[in-house]
């Protein structure tokens, strides 16, 4: 996202041509809402926006559990001070305007490879072991065979794979999938995950129960080394 529509269009065009799935936003608040809903792998964020500052958006992204892991590449026409402040808040890279579109594409690709070495985040797909999630078509495949999941089951599996290896509490999953306030605890999460595990068959063992804490996704080869 950027404060200038023509820059936004330029960035989006070159990233789409490079094979990335792209969504745009014209304000900081819209970007935060999109980040919570879509959980992109990476955001290209301008420091100057019409409502919130880019640094405010970055700080909010890093504050929330559901957006903390999103990569952030900052864009700005400012001097290096903006980049330094951005890095202090958790930015992953910084590019000064005017920039070269090929350089932007290269930096985005490098960041995606570094931030998500275990998943394929381009072209709308996530892979983890035998499981492939097509986020655009909302399909789940296990060893190439499609598994019919409900919308809720799909969201649960996606959330766990995107946060692979990290325990997710029931409260975090309620907030991410059902948009329920974290203090409203329920066994709904357990019931949905039990059904999801059955549908996934052997791959369902990748969804581990962390006793008293929640759930995490960990592929079988990772467990073998522990």
Order of alpha helices (4+ residues) and beta strands (2+ residues): alpha-alpha-beta-alpha-beta-alpha-beta-alpha-beta-beta-beta-beta-alpha-alpha-alpha-beta-beta-alpha
